[in-house]
């Protein structure tokens, strides 16, 4: 077996491992496969065997990627892929050493997700023309996206039997095929039931997805994205609004309303609470002006005290 074929075989074994044993989604596995294909190309170019890869080799590879224009976030993703791959090789005795063991991830910029105010969200949700079937569908979808904090892929894959109108619960399958149950408020339930009972049949359904396009098939993620952009523009919102913006807004508004971080973690479907903690930074960002204006030890200009 030549070097190229053996590397291919090990990569395939790793991809099968993270899909079947680790339970990662096919989209994530596909992303890992692309990263490893790029790394394999680098190895071939340098005539380097896997068992000869060192910490210095990994460093040179990251510099090679940066030279191609990749930013810190993309470099960190490639590093995470390599870390997982080499950990797998060492664990299953394909290699004696893990060259990624002591290398740190490239530093990521602290990018906070864009968040809408409650009024801005309300303005977007009010845009659809609910005298039409498309308008009612879009209204129900916007209500659901904001009420449940769904990812766009989760929304597109929802099927009719995933919503229980008796309990007001929607069953969602998130990343890695993990299931979670999310409760809906009454306004969302009203619009979702109205759409399902009175309007969905007008789309002549060919699939059992909740949200259908004009042909009766399921809406695509791109279709949902374009719909939200359209209504944000109609509402006069200057921010770059996407389905994920509504998800971020959902989480932030819950925390601002007094929800605890663990509850928000469960509702969002985050496996690690550190992914949820970014929303505490958003809260702190918004509270800073109030803190500066009203805290007695603030260094801002003193306010006039009314006796």
N, C-alpha and C positions, 0 to 999 in steps of 0.2 A: 504494500500500500504506500503510494507516494505521499509526500508531506501535505500537498494540497487536499488530497482525498481524506487523509486522516483528520485534518483540521475541520473539513466539512462535516465529517462524521461526528466529531466532538461537539460542534456547534448544534447539529441536529439533535443530539442527545440532550444537550442543555435546554434547547427550546421545548422539546417534549417534556422535560422535567418541570419547567416553570408553568407549562400549560396544564399538565395532568396532575402533578404532585402539588405544586404551589397554588394552582387554581387561578392563575392570572388570566385576564381576558385575552381574546385573540388579537384585539387591537394593540394591547401592550406587548404581547409576544411578537407581533409583526414589527413593532418599533425596535425591540431588542434585536430581531433578525437583521434589520437594516443597519443598525449600529455595528453589529458583528461582521456584516458583509464589508463595511468600510474598513474595519480593523484588519480583516483578512486580506483585503487589497493592499493595505500598508505592509503587512508581513511578507506578501509575495514580492512587493516592490523592493523590500530590503533583504530578501532571501533569508528571512528569519523564521526559525522553528518555534513552536509554542513553548517547548521546554527550555528555550534559550532567551525567552522574554524576561527582561529584568525591570526593576523600578525605573532605571534610566530609559529603557525602551518605551515604557508607558509615558514617561514625561515627554520624550521626543515626539511620540504620537500625538499627545495633546497639543504640543506646539505646532505640529503639522496641521491639526484641525483648526487651530486659531489662525494660522497663516491662510487658511481657506476662507476665513471670514466668520467662523463660528464664535458666538458670544458666550459669556460665562454660563448662562443657563443651559445652552446646548452642550457645552463641554462637560458640565456637571452630569447631564443625562448620559453622555457617552461613558463617563467615569463610572457611573452607577451600573451601567451594563457590563463593563469590564470587571468591576468588582464582583458582581454576581456570577459571571462566567468563570473567573479564575477561582472563586470560592468553591464552585461546583466541581471544577477539575481537581482541586486539592482534596475535597471531601471524598470524592470517589476514586482517589488514588491514580488519577491520570497525570498529575504533576506532584512533585515533592514540595514545591514552594509556591506561595501566592505573591506575585510581584506587586499587587495592588494593596497589600496589607497595611503599609504605613503611609501611603500617599493620601493627602487630604484632597477633598473636593475643591474645585475652583470656587472662589468666593462669589456668591450671588449678590446682585444688587437687591436691596430691600424694596421690592415693588409691592405697594398695597393695591388690592383690587379696587376698581372704580365702584362707587356706591351711589345709588340714587337716594334722594330724600323721599319721605312718605308721599309728599305731594306730587313729586315727579312720577313715582310709580302709579299713583292714582290717575294721573293725567294720561299715561300710556294706556292703562287698562280701560279708560273711558273712550278711547278712540274708535274701536270697531263699530260699524253700523249694524246694530242688532235687529234691524228689520230684514236682514238678508241671512242666508244660511252660512256664508263665509264669515260674516260678522259675528254671528252667534258662536261659530266654531272658534274663531280667534279670541273672542271674549272669554270663553270657557278655558281656552288654553293659557291665556295670560293670567287669569285668576289662579289656575292650577300651578303654573310656574312659580308665581310669587307666594302662594299659600303653602307649597310643599318644598320649595327650594330645590326643584329638580334640575338635573343636568339636561342638556338638550337631547342627548342620546337616550336618556331614560324616558323623556317625554315622547319621543318618536316611537319608542318600542312598547309603550303602554297599550294593553289590550282591554277590551270592554270588561272582561271578567276580573280585571285587576282592581276595579273600583267597586266597593261595597257601599251602596247608598244607605243601607240600614245602620251601619256603624260609622259611616263617614270616613272610612279608612281606604287609602290607596296603597296597593302592594307594588313596591318598586324593586327592580333588580339593577344594582349599581355596578361599580367596577369590580372585576373578578367574579361576577355572577352572584354577589352577595345580596341577600334579600333584606329589605327593611319595610316596616309598616309606618306610614305617615298619616296622621290625622288631618282632616281638612276643616276649615271654619265654615260656617253656614252659608256665607255669601258664595264661596267657591262651590260648595255642594249644590246650591241652587242653580248656578249657571251650568255646571257639569251635567246635572240631571236633566235640565231643560234641553241641552244640546243632544244628549243621548236619547231621550224619549221622543223629542219632537222634530229634530233637525238632521240628525246623523243619517237617517234613512234616505234623505233627499240627495245624498252623495252617491246613491246606488252602491253600497259597500261591496267590494270584492275581497277585502281582507277584514280581519277582526280587530284591527287597530282602532283605538279610540278616535284619533284625529286623522281624517282622510283628506286627500286632495280631490280636485275636480273629477278625477278619473275613478275615484272610489278606492284607490290604493293608499297605503300609509304615507304620511308626510315625511319628507327627508329632513335631516338636520339642517341642510342648507335652506330648505323652504321655511323652516321655523325661524332661522336666523334672519332671513330677508323680511319676514312678516314683522318681527320685532323692530328691526331697523326702520321699516316703513312707518310704524305707529309712533316710534320715538321722534321721527322727523315731523310727523303731523302734529305732535304735541309740542313742537318747538324746542325740544331738548338738544342742547349743543354737544353734550357729552357723547362719547363713542359707546353706544348701548348694544349689548349682545345678550343672548339667553343667560350667560354666566353672570352678567351684571344684575339680573333679577335674583339669581341665586345668592350672590354676595349681599345684595340689599336685604333679602329675607333673613340671612344670618345676623347681619348687623342690627337690623330693627328688632329682632328677637332679644338680642343681648341688651340693647338700649331699653327695651321694655322690662328687663329684669330676669330674663331666662338665664339659667346657669350654663356654663360652657359645656358640660358633659351632655346636657339635653340637646344643645345645638349640634354637638358632634354626632349624636345618634340620628337626629333628623337629617343631617347632611349626608350620612353614610360614610363619614371619615373613619378609617380603621385606626388611625393614630391621632390623638388629641392635639399633637403639635401642628397638624394641618388646620385645626380649628382655631388655634391660638392667634393666628394672624388677625382675626376679627377683634381681638382685644386691643391690638395696635390701632385699628380704625377708631374704636371707641376713644382711646386716649387722645388721638388726633383731634377728635371733635370736642372733647372735654377741655382741651388745653386753653382755648380762648376764655371759657367760663372760669377756669381755675385762675388764670392770670388776672381776670377782672375782679374776682370776688374773694380769693383767698387772702387772709390778713397778712400773710408773709410774702405775698407776691411782690416782685420788684417792678411791677408796672406803675404807671403814674397813679398816685393816691387819688381815690374818689372823695368827693365832698361828703362829709358825714352829716346827715340831717339829724339835728338834736331832737 
